Amino acid sequence: MTAALHPAVERAGLLIELKRYDEARDVLVQRLADDPEDIRAWTRLASAHLGERPNGPKALEATERALALDPEDTGALTMHAHALRHSGRFPETEGVLREVIRLAPDHWHGYALLADWVWRLRVWASQPNGGQLEREVLLTALREADLIAQEAIRLGPEEVYAYEVARLIADMGGDTAAAARLDETILRLDPHNEIALTRHTKRQATAPGVKAAQAAALYADALATTPGSATMRQGLDHASYRLLRGIRWLALLCLALAATGIDLFPTEDEVQRELPLALGQRLWDLVPMAAIWALGALLRYRRLRAGVRVNLHSLIRRRAWPRVVLAQAAWAMLMALLITQIPWTDRAAPTALFWAGLVPTAATLWFDRRKVS
């Protein structure tokens, strides 16, 4: 039976979880002054030394003190492996982790940690002086690691870390389908797992055929789960920018309709309309433009998630290119309205207006595809 933790050690563990490593070390040093044979205190002290600014030698000293008290303590051995890695003695960690597995063959964590590290150890051993890594060497190491990871999953089917290791191995081996399935499993176990959610959402949002509104909705849903994710915020910004870029196409379509309405570019067999156009005809030209904006912009905007609509407004305030896009759309629409609503007596002026509306917008349609800032 595992001995109960001393309250001071429990408090230090909470401080470590809060990343208050200095305070945790102070608590543990005081505890060890009172009882230098508290293995859990030595192990937690090593963990505190491996915090924000890892001090491998100090952590190694603490784990050695713990192992001197009980060489078969699996918790101390596991922390000892971490301390060895941060002390520049990474190759020694495999033997330590295999000892953990020998002592606790039915516990998943030792297998997961060994799977996470063993392929790196094999790669490191194959190129001690650096150089080009052979693909077959990597794949062999990954296959070995994957077998260990699958054992960790078998022993701990509800443990996220085991699946994260298996997912990394699949990704390194180029098995994107397996990596995607493992991400889904991780999210089933931990819906708030930011890394897995980021990968899963990005994969869905960037899949072929996914429209800007769908991508924006995916990123908005992910942000509701992980509001602090910078990657999801960036993805939502890009999807929102794609929505704004679509507005320019609506404006250009209206500009083309305006040119058609006044017969700026007639075909050989077509007789151009007599100018000026009647007032009724000029007003009628506004109807298809209104329909384009009502269906293509207003209706789509109203169907967007509330979070996406809010981000659209925020993006326009924060970034320059979204404002440029809106200005170009407004400029093209202004030219379309001038072409259709002024009773022109010749086509020279409306032709100039058409090109004035088309060229500034068309010039950046491809250039600014990835411009958000």
Disulfide bonds with the S-S distance in Angstrom:
none
